[in-house]
Amino acid sequence: MSTDPLIPATAQSILGLDVLFNNPVFAGGIGLAGLGAAAALGRRAVIGGTALLRRQMLVNVEISKRDPSYPWVLQWLAQPREPGGFVAQRITRLRNLAVMTTTKSIDPGGRGAIDGGGAGRTHADFRVQPGYGRHIIRHRPGVFIAVNREKASTTNTSTGEPHETLTLTLLWAHRHLLADVFTEAHALAQRFAEGKTVVYSARRMNWEPLGKPRLKRPLGSVILDEGVKERIVGDVKEFLAAQQWYTDRGVPYRRGYLLYGPPGTGKTSFIQALAGELDYSVAMVNLSEVGITDDLLAQLLTQLPEKSILLLEDVDAAFANRRQRDADGYSGQTVTFSGLLNALDGLAAGEDRIAFLTTNHIDRLDPALIRPGRVDMMVRIGEATRYQAAEMWSRYYGDIDGDGAGCQRFIQRLDELGLFGESKDPSVPARHTSTAAIQGLFQFNKGDMEGAIKMAEGLIPQTFVPESSGGSVKSPA
């Protein structure tokens, strides 16, 4: 029996170490424990080394769904790419996919509907994009991007959608390509939005697109009274070209417009068409919405989407509706009148802004709201005039009414009905109609100008009185 020279023989015999070390089970256990410890240390070393290598060799960019670039990058990832070689095809093969569907009209003029052939054809384009999980895509030869799309368990309280993040990972040597990725994604998003107008709606702290981008409405499709449209468009374009003038003189660079007049005269339609003409988006705020406070409104107005027109519709109704809710015993956090004034023209009011306010009842507006500085131009968009009726006729029936005789008969018929605010017949009261009503008449009689003339009497405004039996209404006999 051998003894350890470093341990006295008496101690070895007392402790029984010679017996333990000569026991194969004990010796094997010691060996396994040593191997386990070595494996644990090795694993920690590998993990630490891998993390160190990742920090030294890789760069990560995390994009939240709340960031405007999130849909751009997803759309960019959905684009088809060159397959590359055999190895690249195996590495970049996507296994978890999501579908992005886009539709467009093949018959944007709607001739199919006009000719009775349906509502026009549409084309659907289906593109796959990385679903939730980890993926690798080939950006260009020799450059690969690892994509990790994650869905959190929490949700956005304003939309009900889950929070998402998108993480892009590249080699440190390729970090400069991240700028190219975002530039390409932004350019792609602009190409997809070309010819369209994006409408944003306030959702708590953020601006969210309201549905899909809409086709731009041609400015010529909105018929206002003679010279009115040109006056507003000219003023807006002059404002956009004068930013340096405002800066040099220390004047806040913002412009406010108030469009007022009866319903159905084209106020909102004109703003949408103006946005298309300027290649701007529209950002809408519902001042009556419960949950929009003074602070939130101020923040929203200082963080408007780039190149957008701020639209505050029916500003007279916002506070009237609130008084009704208070009378009904309902209360909630809403914008105060002073909060609206400060957001438009207060100390913290944003600049580089075009704001449009609309109302059907200008007499209900407080003078403080429409003073210069908050509202720089007030324009009445009134009832339909002879000029508007003739222009709309030409737009709808100009291709079949070559000599304009039909237009003259239509205008004469509206005169007989007293729909231009004056009547030559004492038995016919003077009244008005709206461009929305005329448009509805023309749309009902697509390609049938004789039918439009015969049905012109339907443009007479109707009044309704409550029925005695309940809350329904009826038109007077």
Summary of the structure (lengths in Angstrom):
residues: 477
radius of gyration: 35.0
end to end distance: 125.7
largest distance: 137.8
contacts: 1269
relative contact order: 0.07
helix: 42%
strand: 21%
